[in-house]
Amino acid sequence: MRCPHCHAGLQGEGETLRCSVHGVIKRSAAGVYLFLQDGAGYFEEHWQHNRLPEMPLAKRETGIRFLSFLFNEAAPRGSGARWVDVGTGDGVHLAIVREFYPEVEVVGIDISGPGLEAVAQRFPKATLLHADGQSIPLQDNSADATFSYGTLAYMDDPWKGLSELVRVTKPGGLIGVWFYPKRGDLLGLLFRLTRRMVSKVPTLYQRALADLIVPFLSLLPTASGVSLKNASWKACREVVLVNIAPPNLIFPTQEEVCEHFSGLKCDVVHSDQANPISVWAKKRVDLIAP
Ligand SMILES: C[S@@+](CC[C@H](N)C(=O)[O-])C[C@H]1O[C@@H](n2cnc3c(N)ncnc32)[C@H](O)[C@@H]1O
């Protein structure tokens, strides 16, 4: 691992990590490495109020669909392989990788402390880093694969987040991202208006407004497929809130995502047309320093 502030390699392992300039990186009782001292921003609280006791089945299916390209590729997946999940959230992708490839080390990174604490309780041996995906505390070329589902779009600088995924991926490794697709129709307009209104009201009212939308979830084209038909009210509210409440949320086109990958010297190897915007790219091998 490396220090997110000065980028120096960290000394020690297990319980204690130390940067010679910035001191000790603390670890929470549940085992989360605390690279961020103060929680801030929408998601710090989000997972405190919307922690789910169960994983909605629809989310698992959507997650498997996203990861299937990685699973079908010859990415290292045995003991010693390391995959990185930026924006771990409730741990849905971490759980899927554990189920299919139990020997792979999945490093889960999230900006939300309460979210990671909940994941740590579910997966006591997971490597979890409370850190900003725009400054990943991992060394260059240290992961066999990286992915980030529905997370980069919330960052102050989503393309910095993408460049960080590429930086930590080994040459030849896969990088997968999923973004909310841009909607130009009436629903898209309503969605943008709702977001503008909701981001200005206190958290309590945001939840009340989300509750008004929950019953309509099965009529709206949600990416996760979560609705009252297959998930609890709380799980539905969580899905509504992440769409309407966070202050930052960009909607790039598939072309923009591919262009950014190309600018980072990655070749797009897969884009799921039926599940926009789901893109996998491979980091060029010629990026290895001579
Ligand atoms: C919509 S949720 C998606 C979670 C999960 N990937 C999933 O598919 O269910 C977005 C996640 O991104 C995290 N997040 C937002 N900004 C981030 C950042 N700058 N660095 C790391 N994680 C971030 C949030 O805390 C949240 O858990």
The ligand as an SDF file (V2000), in Angstrom:
LIG
                    3D

 27 29  0  0  0  0  0  0  0  0999 V2000
  -24.3570    3.8650   -5.6590 C   0  0  0  0  0  0  0  0  0  0  0  0
  -23.2310    3.2450   -4.5120 S   0  0  0  0  0  0  0  0  0  0  0  0
  -22.6560    1.7970   -5.3850 C   0  0  0  0  0  0  0  0  0  0  0  0
  -22.1260    0.7810   -4.4280 C   0  0  0  0  0  0  0  0  0  0  0  0
  -21.7760   -0.5790   -5.0340 C   0  0  0  0  0  0  0  0  0  0  0  0
  -20.6800   -0.4610   -5.9750 N   0  0  0  0  0  0  0  0  0  0  0  0
  -22.9800   -1.2030   -5.6710 C   0  0  0  0  0  0  0  0  0  0  0  0
  -22.9410   -1.4890   -6.8670 O   0  0  0  0  0  0  0  0  0  0  0  0
  -23.9670   -1.4290   -4.9770 O   0  0  0  0  0  0  0  0  0  0  0  0
  -21.8280    4.3370   -4.6670 C   0  0  0  0  0  0  0  0  0  0  0  0
  -20.7200    4.0460   -3.6850 C   0  0  0  0  0  0  0  0  0  0  0  0
  -19.6020    4.8550   -4.0070 O   0  0  0  0  0  0  0  0  0  0  0  0
  -19.0050    5.3150   -2.8320 C   0  0  0  0  0  0  0  0  0  0  0  0
  -18.2260    6.5070   -3.1740 N   0  0  0  0  0  0  0  0  0  0  0  0
  -18.6910    7.7180   -3.5550 C   0  0  0  0  0  0  0  0  0  0  0  0
  -17.6590    8.5480   -3.7890 N   0  0  0  0  0  0  0  0  0  0  0  0
  -16.5270    7.8550   -3.5830 C   0  0  0  0  0  0  0  0  0  0  0  0
  -15.1420    8.1720   -3.6480 C   0  0  0  0  0  0  0  0  0  0  0  0
  -14.7020    9.3930   -3.9880 N   0  0  0  0  0  0  0  0  0  0  0  0
  -14.2420    7.2000   -3.3460 N   0  0  0  0  0  0  0  0  0  0  0  0
  -14.6630    5.9580   -2.9820 C   0  0  0  0  0  0  0  0  0  0  0  0
  -15.9590    5.6030   -2.8880 N   0  0  0  0  0  0  0  0  0  0  0  0
  -16.8810    6.5350   -3.1810 C   0  0  0  0  0  0  0  0  0  0  0  0
  -20.1790    5.5530   -1.9090 C   0  0  0  0  0  0  0  0  0  0  0  0
  -19.8390    5.6020   -0.5520 O   0  0  0  0  0  0  0  0  0  0  0  0
  -21.0690    4.3820   -2.2530 C   0  0  0  0  0  0  0  0  0  0  0  0
  -20.8150    3.2880   -1.4340 O   0  0  0  0  0  0  0  0  0  0  0  0
  1  2  1  0
  2  3  1  0
  2 10  1  0
  3  4  1  0
  4  5  1  0
  5  6  1  0
  5  7  1  0
  7  8  2  0
  7  9  1  0
 10 11  1  0
 11 12  1  0
 11 26  1  0
 12 13  1  0
 13 14  1  0
 13 24  1  0
 14 15  1  0
 14 23  1  0
 15 16  2  0
 16 17  1  0
 17 18  1  0
 17 23  2  0
 18 19  1  0
 18 20  2  0
 20 21  1  0
 21 22  2  0
 22 23  1  0
 24 25  1  0
 24 26  1  0
 26 27  1  0
M  CHG  2   2   1   9  -1
M  END
$$$$
